[in-house]
Amino acid sequence: MALNWFNIFNSFVSKNQNYLNKLDFIVLKQIKGGKMGTVIAKTGVKREKGYLYFLDKKGNVAKVQMKRAGKKTSRTQTVVAKTGIKRKKGYLYYLDGKGNVCEAKMQRGGRRKKRR
């Protein structure tokens, strides 16, 4: 069924080339799956400039000041939101643009690298 839909899309694009630029990215993104991961916790963290946001060992959202050239920074981590997320093996955890905690399955395997 997906192949029939894809053939219809290709015939439409070949007839209407001016729509190709607008629709190409949107449709291909939907075919491949769209978003990177799924939202686990809606925290809505507002980010400050000059800070790095991450999940600490306890599963809470924390921030630390980023290093800048010629400036000394403290390494103290401050907890921004207590979420207490339990990490699963093989998943990547990150903060999205809206400040929510998301998880995405890490890709493992792939092709072996050629020897030189």
C-alpha positions as a LaTeX table, in Angstrom:
\begin{tabular}{lrrr}
\hline
Residue & $x$ (\AA) & $y$ (\AA) & $z$ (\AA) \\
\hline
Met1 & 0.00 & 0.00 & 0.00 \\
Ala2 & 2.88 & 2.38 & 0.75 \\
Leu3 & 4.38 & 1.73 & $-2.68$ \\
Asn4 & 1.13 & 2.71 & $-4.41$ \\
Trp5 & 1.01 & 5.95 & $-2.42$ \\
Phe6 & 4.64 & 6.61 & $-3.23$ \\
Asn7 & 4.04 & 6.03 & $-6.97$ \\
Ile8 & 1.11 & 8.46 & $-6.90$ \\
Phe9 & 3.30 & 11.04 & $-5.18$ \\
Asn10 & 6.08 & 10.59 & $-7.78$ \\
Ser11 & 3.66 & 11.03 & $-10.69$ \\
Phe12 & 2.25 & 14.17 & $-9.04$ \\
Val13 & 5.73 & 15.62 & $-8.57$ \\
Ser14 & 6.75 & 14.89 & $-12.16$ \\
Lys15 & 3.68 & 16.80 & $-13.43$ \\
Asn16 & 4.01 & 19.70 & $-10.95$ \\
Gln17 & 7.71 & 20.47 & $-10.49$ \\
Asn18 & 7.08 & 23.74 & $-8.62$ \\
Tyr19 & 5.54 & 21.81 & $-5.68$ \\
Leu20 & 8.61 & 19.61 & $-5.37$ \\
Asn21 & 10.61 & 21.99 & $-3.20$ \\
Lys22 & 7.77 & 22.57 & $-0.72$ \\
Leu23 & 6.44 & 19.03 & $-0.40$ \\
Asp24 & 9.62 & 17.01 & $-0.76$ \\
Phe25 & 11.01 & 17.65 & 2.72 \\
Ile26 & 7.66 & 17.35 & 4.52 \\
Val27 & 6.61 & 14.07 & 2.89 \\
Leu28 & 10.00 & 12.41 & 3.17 \\
Lys29 & 10.21 & 13.38 & 6.83 \\
Gln30 & 6.82 & 11.75 & 7.47 \\
Ile31 & 7.85 & 8.60 & 5.60 \\
Lys32 & 11.07 & 8.23 & 7.61 \\
Gly33 & 9.30 & 8.66 & 10.92 \\
Gly34 & 9.28 & 12.36 & 11.69 \\
Lys35 & 10.49 & 13.05 & 15.21 \\
Met36 & 13.68 & 11.74 & 16.71 \\
Gly37 & 12.36 & 10.50 & 20.05 \\
Thr38 & 9.42 & 10.42 & 22.41 \\
Val39 & 8.69 & 12.83 & 25.25 \\
Ile40 & 9.03 & 11.17 & 28.66 \\
Ala41 & 8.55 & 14.10 & 31.03 \\
Lys42 & 7.08 & 17.52 & 30.28 \\
Thr43 & 9.28 & 19.84 & 32.32 \\
Gly44 & 9.14 & 23.03 & 30.22 \\
Val45 & 12.61 & 24.16 & 31.31 \\
Lys46 & 13.46 & 27.71 & 30.22 \\
Arg47 & 17.09 & 27.81 & 29.14 \\
Glu48 & 19.54 & 30.51 & 30.14 \\
Lys49 & 22.35 & 31.58 & 27.87 \\
Gly50 & 25.79 & 30.21 & 28.80 \\
Tyr51 & 24.54 & 27.05 & 30.56 \\
Leu52 & 24.63 & 23.40 & 29.53 \\
Tyr53 & 21.48 & 21.40 & 30.36 \\
Phe54 & 21.59 & 17.62 & 30.85 \\
Leu55 & 20.19 & 14.67 & 32.81 \\
Asp56 & 22.27 & 13.86 & 35.88 \\
Lys57 & 22.88 & 10.40 & 37.37 \\
Lys58 & 19.70 & 10.56 & 39.46 \\
Gly59 & 17.56 & 11.32 & 36.39 \\
Asn60 & 16.93 & 15.00 & 37.16 \\
Val61 & 17.41 & 17.92 & 34.77 \\
Ala62 & 20.51 & 19.86 & 35.82 \\
Lys63 & 22.52 & 22.77 & 34.50 \\
Val64 & 26.17 & 23.76 & 34.69 \\
Gln65 & 27.97 & 26.86 & 33.47 \\
Met66 & 29.81 & 26.36 & 30.15 \\
Lys67 & 33.49 & 27.12 & 29.80 \\
Arg68 & 34.44 & 30.27 & 27.95 \\
Ala69 & 37.87 & 31.37 & 26.75 \\
Gly70 & 39.79 & 33.21 & 29.45 \\
Lys71 & 37.09 & 32.84 & 32.10 \\
Lys72 & 37.00 & 30.58 & 35.14 \\
Thr73 & 33.80 & 28.64 & 35.75 \\
Ser74 & 32.47 & 26.71 & 38.70 \\
Arg75 & 31.66 & 23.03 & 38.28 \\
Thr76 & 28.66 & 23.08 & 40.57 \\
Gln77 & 25.59 & 21.44 & 39.11 \\
Thr78 & 22.23 & 22.92 & 40.02 \\
Val79 & 19.08 & 20.82 & 39.65 \\
Val80 & 16.50 & 22.67 & 37.56 \\
Ala81 & 13.67 & 20.09 & 37.56 \\
Lys82 & 13.29 & 16.91 & 39.60 \\
Thr83 & 12.08 & 14.19 & 37.27 \\
Gly84 & 13.70 & 11.01 & 38.65 \\
Ile85 & 13.85 & 9.25 & 35.28 \\
Lys86 & 15.06 & 5.64 & 35.27 \\
Arg87 & 17.38 & 5.15 & 32.31 \\
Lys88 & 17.00 & 2.17 & 29.99 \\
Lys89 & 19.95 & 0.52 & 28.31 \\
Gly90 & 20.37 & 1.43 & 24.63 \\
Tyr91 & 18.50 & 4.77 & 24.81 \\
Leu92 & 19.71 & 8.35 & 24.47 \\
Tyr93 & 18.19 & 10.96 & 26.79 \\
Tyr94 & 18.11 & 14.66 & 25.91 \\
Leu95 & 16.21 & 17.94 & 26.35 \\
Asp96 & 14.26 & 19.07 & 23.30 \\
Gly97 & 13.65 & 22.64 & 22.16 \\
Lys98 & 10.58 & 23.02 & 24.39 \\
Gly99 & 12.51 & 21.97 & 27.50 \\
Asn100 & 10.98 & 18.48 & 27.79 \\
Val101 & 12.95 & 15.31 & 28.51 \\
Cys102 & 12.94 & 12.91 & 25.56 \\
Glu103 & 14.36 & 9.48 & 24.82 \\
Ala104 & 15.47 & 7.99 & 21.50 \\
Lys105 & 16.67 & 4.49 & 20.71 \\
Met106 & 20.36 & 4.51 & 19.85 \\
Gln107 & 21.28 & 2.87 & 16.58 \\
Arg108 & 23.71 & 0.03 & 17.00 \\
Gly109 & 25.50 & $-2.08$ & 14.48 \\
Gly110 & 25.62 & $-0.96$ & 10.88 \\
Arg111 & 28.36 & $-1.77$ & 8.42 \\
Arg112 & 31.84 & $-2.71$ & 9.50 \\
Lys113 & 34.55 & $-0.27$ & 8.55 \\
Lys114 & 36.96 & $-1.30$ & 5.83 \\
Arg115 & 40.55 & $-1.99$ & 6.72 \\
Arg116 & 43.11 & 0.35 & 5.24 \\
\hline
\end{tabular}
